[in-house]
Amino acid sequence: MTASGQRPSASAPAAPEWARRPANLARAVTAELVGRIVGGVHPPGTSLPAEPTLGETFSVSRTVIREAVKSLQEKGLVQVRQGAGTVINPPSRWNMLDQLVLGAVIAEDETLAVLDDLVVTRRLLESDMALVAARTAGQDAVDRLRALVDLMDQLVDDPLAYRDQDIAFHDTIMQVSGNRIARGVVRALESQVINTARYMGTSERAQCVASNQGHRRICERIAARDPAGAAEAMFDHITEAWLVRRSAAGDPGRLDR
């Protein structure tokens, strides 16, 4: 029997291993509940189990459960309704910039639609930042970009080292643009997927070579003070690089513009 006097459902997920007292219980409970909500264990419109039941499931106090529920509210996953308990919100209300939410949604998405949307968002923001960079970049910034492109040409046989300079190239353009908000959004999105195989794909020499050809076109357009050309080169580079990495799952039509 649970503390509320009800028998727990036979199909209810068992308490995970971390319930044996990790350092931050509320954070761990939150992460587990995010995964269960996104995974459909608790579908939109239904209510989370009562606090006593959750406390018993995870072997934690009501205080910990309340902290976790508060965190779920901040992430847009639930709302507390008087008389109805803690109700799961529809996905349209979830905060997709939240680390736990985005990570769980990507893990559950077999069609790659969420990653396609992430690429579209990144492409939109970085294209605009490349446009601005072509207007504002000084000679020092152009020299840095050229040096990075030349260095990446030497690193095409070392995908890990190449990736570090790839990130530095894009970040240099974002910094030159001066758009701290757009840069922050791109960096937040990328931080959630940069180490996932579904986003990164396989790294081969031919892919690095093709990728750096795109970098060089972007650099040339910025050096030529060609805003429209820089934006187009960035748009094409991000699209082409993702299509090469992308698996055959789902329909990439969400990338069409």
N, C-alpha and C positions, 0 to 999 in steps of 0.2 A: 504493500500500500504506500502511496505517496503521502507527503505531509498534508496534502489537501483532501485526503480521504479517498482518492481515486486510484484505480490500478493503472499503471503506465501501459501505454499501447504496446502490444507485442511487436509491432513493426517499427517502433521508435528507435532511432539510431542509438547505439551504445555510447557511453561516455568515452572520449578519446584518451589516449595514453597521457597527454599533457595534464589531464585532470588530477594527476598525482602531485600537485603543488608546484607549478612553474613560478618564476619570479613575479610575473605580472599576470595575475589571474583574470582580471577584467579584460585585458587586451587579448588574452588567449581565448576567453569565452566569446568575445566579439568576433574574432577571426573565424572561429568555428561556426558561429551563427550566420555570419555573412556567407560562408560557403554553403550552408544548408539552405538559406533563403534563395540565393542565386541558383543553386542546384535544384530547386523545386521541392525540397523536403517540406518547406512551409510556403505554399503558393500564395500569390497576391490575393488579397481579400480574406484570407484566413487569419486566425489569431495565433500568436506564439503561445506555447504552454504557459500556464500560470507561474509566477515567480517561485513558489515552493517546488513545483515540478522541475523547473529548469535548475534550481539549486540542487535538487537531488540528482538529476541527470549528470551534472558536472561536478558534483561534490564540492560545492562552494556555497558561500553565504548569500543571503538575499541582497546584501549591500553590493557584492560583486555583480550579481545579476542586474541590479538597478543601474550600476555604472555601465554595464555592457549594453543595456537597452537604451540608455541615454546616448551612447556612441552610435548605435544603430539609427536612432532618430537623426543625429547630426549628419549621417551619411545618406539620409533620405530613404532608408529601407523600410522604416516602420513609422507609425503614428499611434499614440496612446489615446484611445477613445473611452470616455466614461461609459461604463456598462458593457463595453465590448472587449476590453483588454488591449493588448498590443497587436495592432493589425498590420499585416504586411502590405506595403505600398506597391502599386504597379511599377514595372521597370522604368516607365517614363519619368518617375520621380526620383530615381536613384542618382546619386552623385557619381558620375562616371569619371570624374577627375580624382576621386578618392583611390588611394593605393589598393586597399583591400577589395573594394568593389570592382574596380577595373580588372585587377588580377583574377578574381573569381569569374567574372563574365567572360574574359578571354579563355580561361581554362574550360569553360562549359560550351563555348561556341565552336561547333564542328564545321560551320560554313565559312569561317574566317571573315564574316561580315563586320564584326567589331574591329578587327585589325584593318580591314579595308577602310572603315570609317576613320580610324586613327591615322592612316596614311593620308586620306583626303584632308583631314584637319591639319596635319603637319604640312602637307603640300601647299595648302592655302596660305598658312601663316609664313612659311619659309619663302614662298614665291614673293610675297609682299615685302618681306625683309630684304630679299635680294634686290628687289626693285629700288628700295630706299638706299641700300648700300651702294648701288651703282651711282646714285646721286651724291652721296656724302663721303665715300671712302677716300681717304688721303693716300699718298704714295706709300706710306709706311704700311697701311692695311693691305694694299695691293701687293706689296712685296711679301708680306706674311703669307698671303693666300698663294702666291706663286711658289714660295718656298715649300709650303705644305703639299701642293700638287706635285712638285718635283720629288719630294721625299716619298710620297705615296707611290710614285712610279718605281722607286727602288725597293718598295716593301710588298709588291704584289705576290711574292712567294711566301710571305709571312702574314696570314690573314689577321691574326690577333694584333700585331703591331700596326698593320694597315688600318684596322678598325679604330684604333686610338686616334690616329691622325685624321681619319674620316670625320670622327666626332669633333675634333679640334677645328677642322675646316668649316663645318657647318656652324659651329659655335662662334667662330670668328666673324662670319657674315652676320649672325644674329646680333652680336655685340656692336658691330659697326652700324647696324641699322638704328640702334638706340632704343628699340622697342622692348623694354624690359618685361612687359606683361606677356607679349607674344612669345618671347624667349622662354619665360617661365613656364608657360603652358606646354611648349614643345619639349622642354627638358623634363617636365613632370610626366608627360605621356611616354617619352622615350625611356625614362628610368624604370617604368613598369614592365617593359618588354625587351630591353636591350640584351638580356641574358636568356631569353626564351627561344627555343629552337623553332617554334612556329612563326616567329617574327624574323629571326635572323637567317633561317634557312641554312644551307651548307655554304661554306666559304671555300671557293676554288680560285685558282690563279686567273682564269678567264673572267670570272665575275669581278675580281678586283681591277683587272685591266679595263673592262667596260665601264665600271663605276668611275674610275679616275678620268676616263675620257669625258664623262659628264661633268666632273669637277673642273676640268680644264676649260670646258666651254663656258661654265658659269664664271670662272675667274676671268676669262677673256672679255666677257660682256661687261663685267664690273670694271675692269681696267679700261675698257673703251668708253666708259660713262654712258652705257646703253641700258637704261632702266627696264624698258620693255623686253629687250633681249635677255637681260639677266633673269627677269621673272620667268620668262618662257623656258630658259635653260634649266632653271631650278625645278620648275613644274615637270618638265620632261625627265629630268634626272631622277627625281623621287619616284615618279610613276614607273619608269623603266626598271629601276633597281628593285622595287617591290615586286613587279611582275616576274622578274627573274627568280627572286627568292620564294615567291608564293607557291604553295602546293596547288594541286588540281582541285582541291575541295571548294565546293560552292561556285557561285557565279561572280566573276570580278567586275560585273557591270556597274557596281556601285562606284567604280573609279572613273567611269565615263563622264565627260563634261563637254 
